[in-house]
Amino acid sequence: MVELQLLRPDHAAALLAFERENRAYFAASVPDRGEEYFASFDQRHCDLLAEQEAGVCFFHVLLNPAGEVLARVNLIDVTQGEAELGYRIAERAAGRGIATAAVREVCALAARSYGLATLRAATTLDNTASRTVLTRTGFTITGETQLADRPGLTYFRSLNDFSPPHAHR
């Protein structure tokens, strides 16, 4: 069974292994993070935790029972009830519905735990899997964009359907 967890200091080694193992796979659909990302990973991890502590981002990892990271699902640039959703799924976990389930769970957390009302997302046109995940989880296309040098689409999702039910009087 997999478990979604808010990023913690002790996730660093598993997260670094996830990024290294999937680097070429990710680079096929999103711009590569570059050597500096890996060289300064420990500091970057600390910086992410500080951003999370400040409430401007919420970083999540999806772990298998062995503690290996299968995915990361992040909410960044949290402001005025809105955030941007981003995610990466390990190659070995792709095509099994894990991304869809993890995005749904983060949408629920965004509304119920983080007080967010809307989410934005973007993906490249050639990333069919990501476009499918966004559509299956209730995002709608809002326009076109460029991600690095590649054409992409922007998405929006209201989180109203995750709001707690009103008490009956």
N, C-alpha and C positions, 0 to 999 in steps of 0.2 A: 504494500500500500504506500502511496506517495503522500507527502505532507508539505503544505505550503507554510513557510515560516518567514517572519520579518527578519531582514538581514541583521546578523550579529557579528561581533568580532571573531568568534570561533568558526565562522563559515569561510574565512579567508582562504585556507588551503584548498578546500573543496571547490570553491568558486574559481580560483586560479586554475585548477586542474580542468574544470569544465571549459573555461575560455581557451586554454591551450589545446585540449583535445578536439575542440570544434572550430578552431580558427579558420581552417580552409573551408569548411562547410559554411560557416557564417559569411565568409568573404564572397561566396558565390551569390549572395543575395543582398548584403549590406556592406558598406565600406569597411575595410579592415581597420582594426584599432591601432595598428602600428606597433613597432618595437618599444617605443617609450611607455606604452600602456603596460606592457609586461615587465619592463625594467623597473617601473615605479609602482608596481601593483600594491605593495603593502601601504604606501602612503595614500594611494588612491582609495583603497578600502577604508582607511581611517577618515578620509575626506567625505566619503559617501555616508559613513555612519554619523559624522558631524552634521551633514545636510539633513539626514533623517531625524536626528535629535532636534534640529531647529524647526522641523515640520515643513520644510520646503520640498521634500521628496520622501517617498516610501519605497524601499527596495525589498523585494521578496525573492526567495529561492524555493524551488520545488525539489525536495529531497526524496530519494528512494530509501528503503529501510537500511541500506548500508551507509547512509549519510552522503551519498554522491549527489551532486547537483544535476538534475535533469533539465531544469529550466530556470530562467530568471524572468520575473514580471515586475516591472517598475512603474511607479507613478512619479513623474518629475514635474518641476515647475508648478507646484501647487500654489494656487493663488485665487482668491475670491470664489471658492467653491468649485474650482476647475483644475484639472491636471492633464498632462499628456501621458498616455500609456505607451510603454515599449516592452518588448519581450524577445527572448531568444530561447529556442528549444534545442536540446542536444540532438545530433543526427540520429543517434540510436533510439531516441524517444519519439521521433517524428512520425506522423501518420497514424497515431494511436489514440487521438482525441485528447491527449494530455494538455496541449496548448489551449484548446477550447475550454476544457474544465478549469485550468488555472486562470485564464482570463476571466471567466465567469466568477470565480471565487474572488479575484481581486476587485472586480466591479462591485460585488456585494460588500467587501471590506471598505472600498472607497466611499460608499454611501453610508454604511452603518457605523463604521469605526472612525473614519477620517472626515466625515461630514461633507463629502463632495457631492455636487449635484450633476456635474457633467464631466465627460472625458473626451479628449481629442486623441487621434492617432494618425499615423501616416505609414505608407509602405510603398515600395517600388511596384510598378506595373507588372514586372516579371516575377514577383514573389506571390505566386498563386496560392500557396499554402497560407501565408499571412493574410491575404485578402479574404480567404475562406474563413479563417478564424474570426476576423473582425465582423464579417457578415453574420456568421452563426451566433455571435455573442451580442447582436443588437446594434452594431455600429452601422451608420449610413454614410455613404460617400457625400462629401461636401464640395470637393473640387479637385483640381490638379495641382501638382507641386513638382519640384526637382529635389531629389535626395542625392546629395553629392552631385554627380554628373548624370544621374539617371532619372527618367520620368517616373512620377509616382502619383498617388492619390491621397487625399486627406479625408479623414473620417470624424464623425461626431457621435456621441451616445449620451442620452439623458439617463440619469440613474434613478428616476422617479419610481420605477418598478421595484427598486430595492429598499425603498423607504419603509420604516417599520409601520405596521398597521395602526390606524388611529383607534384609541380606546372608545368603546361604545358607551353611550350615556343613557 
